[in-house]
Amino acid sequence: MTLKQYILHQLREMQREMATALTGLTQDQLQTCPTGQNLHIAWMAQHCCANVDIWLHRAITGNFAISHSDRFINWPPPPPGESEPFPDAQTLLDRWMRVSEAAISAIESLDEEDLHKPGQTINQEPLVESCLRAINHQNAHLRQIWMILGHLGLSEERWPAQGAWLAHNEPSG
């Protein structure tokens, strides 16, 4: 497996995992913070959209795939306020699918050697570093989301659907 194939596989798996996690959640479920936590699923989904857009799509193309509020572009993004409105699950899922598809398309447009060239980020790090940053960061938040779903008693219906899975649509080169 090439580095590009690995990155594409991880992006497709992240895309699927987030979709499985968000589908059908109510607004209350999206904005539940377990005791001692200050982040909820809706905040993490918005944050993940911005991270993938910043560190993957924008690093490759120079542009954002979707629009983001300043609170998710500026670092560090503040945790959600108590009465702060967040989009519903379908809107978050639509945003996630648009930005993750754009990132996948951007990676697909690259040659393997392009991954070692500087991207269009502030520090001009190699694209592979931007990719791995986004993948690792996303996976950390996905684990948090799954833990919140477990806290809400919603994991039983979602985890069995995971099963063994591979991203079969990867290009061969």
Residue frames relative to the residue before (quaternion, step in Angstrom):
aa qw qx qy qz dx dy dz
M 1.0000 0.0000 0.0000 0.0000 0.00 0.00 0.00
T 0.3620 -0.7265 0.5433 0.2143 3.55 -0.88 0.95
L 0.6731 -0.4759 0.3753 0.4239 3.55 -1.31 0.25
K 0.6451 0.5159 -0.3160 0.4667 3.59 0.95 -0.85
Q 0.6532 0.5012 -0.3194 0.4692 3.60 0.92 -0.83
Y 0.6334 0.5287 -0.3267 0.4610 3.58 1.01 -0.80
I 0.6640 0.4995 -0.3024 0.4670 3.59 0.86 -0.95
L 0.6652 0.4947 -0.3088 0.4663 3.60 0.89 -0.88
H 0.6242 0.5272 -0.3391 0.4663 3.59 1.00 -0.79
Q 0.6740 0.4952 -0.2971 0.4606 3.59 0.86 -0.93
L 0.6488 0.5133 -0.3210 0.4610 3.60 0.96 -0.81
R 0.6669 0.4870 -0.3091 0.4717 3.60 0.93 -0.80
E 0.6413 0.5060 -0.3293 0.4736 3.57 1.02 -0.73
M 0.6316 0.5180 -0.3286 0.4741 3.61 0.98 -0.81
Q 0.6344 0.5374 -0.3266 0.4494 3.56 0.96 -0.88
R 0.6867 0.4836 -0.2728 0.4693 3.57 0.89 -0.96
E 0.6566 0.5234 -0.3129 0.4439 3.59 0.91 -0.90
M 0.6688 0.4828 -0.3088 0.4735 3.59 0.89 -0.88
A 0.6352 0.5240 -0.3340 0.4587 3.60 0.96 -0.80
T 0.6472 0.5077 -0.3181 0.4713 3.60 0.95 -0.85
A 0.6763 0.5085 -0.2936 0.4447 3.58 0.95 -0.86
L 0.7499 0.4400 -0.2275 0.4384 3.61 0.87 -0.93
T 0.5742 0.6511 -0.3808 0.3184 3.56 1.02 -0.79
G 0.8718 0.1377 -0.1288 0.4522 3.52 -0.90 1.05
L 0.4594 0.6842 -0.4648 0.3238 3.61 1.18 0.12
T 0.4197 -0.6737 0.5463 0.2675 3.56 -1.13 0.69
Q 0.6684 -0.4837 0.3721 0.4252 3.56 -1.28 0.25
D 0.6388 0.5193 -0.3288 0.4628 3.60 0.98 -0.78
Q 0.6579 0.5008 -0.3118 0.4681 3.60 0.94 -0.84
L 0.6410 0.5376 -0.3166 0.4472 3.58 1.00 -0.85
Q 0.7920 0.3235 -0.1466 0.4965 3.57 1.02 -0.79
T 0.4036 0.6870 -0.4961 0.3448 3.60 1.15 0.54
C 0.1067 -0.7587 0.6403 0.0552 3.54 -0.98 0.94
P 0.3903 -0.7092 0.5266 0.2597 3.60 -0.61 1.03
T 0.6683 -0.5020 0.3640 0.4110 3.57 -1.19 0.54
G 0.8102 0.2434 -0.2082 0.4909 3.53 -0.90 0.98
Q 0.6578 0.4686 -0.3080 0.5028 3.60 1.28 -0.06
N 0.2126 -0.7912 0.5544 0.1462 3.59 -1.14 0.49
L 0.6574 0.4551 -0.3168 0.5103 3.59 1.27 0.17
H 0.1516 -0.7776 0.6032 0.0924 3.55 -1.07 0.76
I 0.7356 -0.4469 0.2855 0.4216 3.56 -1.30 0.28
A 0.6497 0.5221 -0.3342 0.4399 3.61 0.88 -0.85
W 0.6459 0.5063 -0.3196 0.4736 3.59 0.95 -0.86
M 0.6771 0.4976 -0.3016 0.4506 3.60 0.86 -0.95
A 0.6341 0.5261 -0.3393 0.4538 3.61 0.98 -0.76
Q 0.6493 0.4956 -0.3140 0.4839 3.60 0.95 -0.86
H 0.6504 0.5286 -0.2989 0.4562 3.57 0.95 -0.95
C 0.6671 0.4956 -0.2981 0.4697 3.60 0.95 -0.87
C 0.6040 0.5419 -0.3560 0.4635 3.59 1.03 -0.70
A 0.6757 0.4876 -0.2939 0.4684 3.58 0.90 -0.93
N 0.6580 0.5206 -0.3227 0.4381 3.61 0.89 -0.87
V 0.6723 0.4772 -0.3051 0.4767 3.58 0.87 -0.91
D 0.6510 0.5114 -0.3177 0.4623 3.58 1.00 -0.77
I 0.6867 0.4803 -0.2841 0.4658 3.61 0.90 -0.92
W 0.8137 0.3470 -0.1567 0.4393 3.55 0.59 -1.19
L 0.7347 0.3397 -0.2431 0.5345 3.61 1.21 -0.22
H 0.7704 0.3732 -0.2322 0.4618 3.58 0.33 -1.20
R 0.7182 0.4325 -0.2673 0.4751 3.60 0.71 -1.02
A 0.6152 0.5533 -0.3584 0.4323 3.60 1.03 -0.69
I 0.7109 0.4271 -0.2486 0.5004 3.59 1.12 -0.64
T 0.8095 0.3174 -0.1383 0.4743 3.59 0.77 -1.04
G 0.4504 -0.6830 0.4573 0.3485 3.58 1.17 -0.52
N 0.7351 0.3571 -0.1996 0.5406 3.59 1.30 -0.14
F 0.4875 -0.6137 0.5245 0.3327 3.52 -1.31 0.36
A 0.4520 -0.6723 0.5189 0.2728 3.57 -1.16 0.65
I 0.7799 0.0882 -0.0355 0.6187 3.60 1.13 -0.69
S 0.5277 -0.6182 0.4621 0.3547 3.58 -1.22 0.26
H 0.1299 -0.7751 0.6170 0.0418 3.54 -1.17 0.72
S 0.4707 -0.6256 0.5225 0.3377 3.56 -1.14 0.53
D 0.6571 -0.5338 0.3614 0.3907 3.56 -1.19 0.57
R 0.6137 0.5826 -0.3683 0.3851 3.60 1.01 -0.72
F 0.7217 0.3995 -0.2583 0.5028 3.63 1.15 -0.43
I 0.6285 0.5142 -0.3373 0.4762 3.59 1.26 -0.18
N 0.6893 0.4564 -0.2731 0.4919 3.58 0.99 -0.85
W 0.2819 -0.7669 0.5581 0.1445 3.54 -1.11 0.73
P 0.5898 -0.2778 -0.7572 0.0410 1.56 -1.74 1.75
P 0.4860 -0.6502 0.4774 0.3363 3.60 -1.02 0.62
P 0.4320 -0.7090 0.4835 0.2773 3.59 -0.80 0.93
P 0.5534 -0.5879 0.4567 0.3735 3.59 -1.16 0.54
P 0.6543 -0.5376 0.3496 0.4007 3.59 -1.17 0.41
G 0.4295 -0.6591 0.5531 0.2742 3.53 -1.20 0.67
E 0.6806 -0.5303 0.3186 0.3925 3.58 -1.17 0.53
S 0.8083 0.2241 -0.1261 0.5296 3.61 0.87 -0.81
E 0.3402 0.7625 -0.4868 0.2566 3.57 1.24 0.36
P 0.3662 -0.7402 0.5152 0.2292 3.61 -0.77 0.96
F 0.0800 -0.7611 0.6423 0.0425 3.54 -1.14 0.76
P 0.6020 -0.5690 0.4039 0.3881 3.60 -1.14 0.51
D 0.5648 -0.5766 0.4612 0.3685 3.55 -1.29 0.34
A 0.7342 -0.4460 0.2853 0.4250 3.58 -1.31 0.27
Q 0.6730 0.4978 -0.3178 0.4453 3.60 0.87 -0.84
T 0.6410 0.5095 -0.3230 0.4745 3.59 1.00 -0.77
L 0.6495 0.4997 -0.3146 0.4790 3.59 0.96 -0.84
L 0.6502 0.5094 -0.3130 0.4688 3.57 0.98 -0.84
D 0.6356 0.5198 -0.3292 0.4663 3.62 0.96 -0.81
R 0.6466 0.5070 -0.3138 0.4759 3.59 0.94 -0.89
W 0.6621 0.5153 -0.3049 0.4508 3.57 0.90 -0.96
M 0.6753 0.4894 -0.3064 0.4589 3.59 0.86 -0.90
R 0.6445 0.5178 -0.3318 0.4544 3.62 0.96 -0.78
V 0.7201 0.4363 -0.2722 0.4659 3.59 0.78 -0.97
S 0.6652 0.4865 -0.3282 0.4617 3.62 0.93 -0.72
E 0.6255 0.5149 -0.3403 0.4773 3.63 1.03 -0.68
A 0.6411 0.5158 -0.3254 0.4660 3.60 0.98 -0.81
A 0.6554 0.5010 -0.3139 0.4699 3.60 0.97 -0.82
I 0.6362 0.5189 -0.3244 0.4698 3.58 0.97 -0.83
S 0.6586 0.5038 -0.3059 0.4678 3.59 0.91 -0.87
A 0.6420 0.5210 -0.3250 0.4591 3.58 0.99 -0.82
I 0.6619 0.4838 -0.3082 0.4826 3.60 0.93 -0.85
E 0.6384 0.5364 -0.3298 0.4427 3.60 0.96 -0.82
S 0.6517 0.5355 -0.3162 0.4342 3.59 1.11 -0.63
L 0.6327 0.5607 -0.3206 0.4272 3.59 1.24 -0.31
D 0.3925 -0.6309 0.6016 0.2932 3.50 -1.35 0.37
E 0.6883 -0.4921 0.3341 0.4154 3.57 -1.18 0.49
E 0.6923 0.4852 -0.2893 0.4490 3.60 0.89 -0.89
D 0.5536 0.6125 -0.3901 0.4076 3.62 1.20 -0.45
L 0.5934 0.5991 -0.3614 0.3979 3.59 1.12 -0.60
H 0.6924 0.4630 -0.2733 0.4813 3.59 1.19 -0.45
K 0.5651 0.5830 -0.3815 0.4418 3.59 1.29 -0.02
P 0.6067 -0.5584 0.4058 0.3943 3.59 -1.17 0.46
G 0.3305 -0.7215 0.5752 0.1983 3.52 -1.13 0.75
Q 0.6040 -0.5644 0.4284 0.3647 3.53 -1.32 -0.02
T 0.3393 0.7076 -0.5347 0.3134 3.55 0.74 1.13
I 0.7255 -0.4402 0.2954 0.4388 3.56 -1.27 0.29
N 0.7916 0.3132 -0.1638 0.4984 3.59 0.80 -0.94
Q 0.4184 -0.7513 0.4366 0.2643 3.60 1.29 0.22
E 0.2273 0.7853 -0.5438 0.1897 3.60 1.02 0.73
P 0.6270 -0.5235 0.3958 0.4198 3.61 -1.17 0.40
L 0.6121 -0.5892 0.3875 0.3579 3.57 -1.04 0.77
V 0.6098 0.5597 -0.3666 0.4249 3.59 0.99 -0.74
E 0.6424 0.5097 -0.3323 0.4660 3.62 1.01 -0.69
S 0.6285 0.5174 -0.3301 0.4778 3.58 1.04 -0.74
C 0.6465 0.5251 -0.3147 0.4553 3.57 0.98 -0.87
L 0.6980 0.4665 -0.2788 0.4664 3.57 0.81 -0.97
R 0.5918 0.5520 -0.3612 0.4633 3.60 1.09 -0.66
A 0.6939 0.4733 -0.2795 0.4651 3.59 0.82 -0.99
I 0.6573 0.5116 -0.3164 0.4541 3.60 0.91 -0.86
N 0.6934 0.4702 -0.2837 0.4665 3.60 0.81 -0.96
H 0.6498 0.5122 -0.3153 0.4647 3.57 0.96 -0.84
Q 0.6503 0.5190 -0.3046 0.4637 3.56 0.94 -0.91
N 0.6662 0.5065 -0.3090 0.4519 3.58 0.89 -0.89
A 0.6109 0.5360 -0.3540 0.4629 3.60 1.06 -0.67
H 0.6931 0.4584 -0.2828 0.4791 3.59 0.91 -0.88
L 0.5986 0.5435 -0.3696 0.4579 3.61 1.05 -0.59
R 0.6268 0.5193 -0.3392 0.4716 3.60 1.00 -0.74
Q 0.6385 0.5151 -0.3278 0.4686 3.59 0.99 -0.81
I 0.6461 0.5204 -0.3187 0.4585 3.58 0.94 -0.89
W 0.6648 0.4945 -0.3137 0.4638 3.61 0.90 -0.88
M 0.6326 0.5191 -0.3397 0.4636 3.59 1.06 -0.66
I 0.6394 0.4985 -0.3301 0.4834 3.60 1.01 -0.75
L 0.6299 0.5207 -0.3382 0.4666 3.60 0.98 -0.78
G 0.6363 0.5104 -0.3254 0.4782 3.59 1.02 -0.72
H 0.6275 0.5337 -0.3205 0.4675 3.58 1.02 -0.85
L 0.7058 0.4445 -0.2502 0.4915 3.59 1.05 -0.78
G 0.4850 -0.6768 0.4261 0.3537 3.60 1.27 -0.10
L 0.5353 0.6565 -0.3775 0.3740 3.58 1.21 0.43
S 0.5107 0.6888 -0.4134 0.3064 3.60 1.19 0.00
E 0.5678 0.6291 -0.3853 0.3653 3.61 1.04 -0.67
E 0.7173 0.4428 -0.2573 0.4725 3.57 0.89 -0.90
R 0.7041 0.4649 -0.2632 0.4677 3.60 1.15 -0.45
W 0.6886 0.5142 -0.3075 0.4084 3.62 0.79 -0.93
P 0.6442 0.5053 -0.3738 0.4358 3.68 0.82 -0.69
A 0.6219 0.5500 -0.3418 0.4403 3.60 1.13 -0.57
Q 0.5248 0.6481 -0.4188 0.3594 3.60 1.19 -0.36
G 0.0318 0.8460 -0.5321 -0.0084 3.57 0.71 -1.06
A 0.6404 -0.4565 0.4094 0.4625 3.55 -1.28 -0.33
W 0.0566 0.8175 -0.5643 0.1001 3.55 -0.80 0.99
L 0.0230 -0.7600 0.6489 0.0291 3.53 -1.15 0.71
A 0.4768 -0.6484 0.5063 0.3096 3.53 -1.11 0.68
H 0.1890 -0.8426 0.4989 0.0734 3.56 -0.13 1.32
N 0.6569 0.5496 -0.3120 0.4112 3.59 1.18 -0.36
E 0.3631 0.7506 -0.4902 0.2539 3.59 1.14 0.39
P 0.4624 -0.6487 0.5184 0.3110 3.57 -1.05 0.72
S 0.5311 -0.6659 0.4296 0.2999 3.57 -1.06 0.65
G 0.7699 0.3763 -0.2070 0.4720 3.63 1.10 -0.35
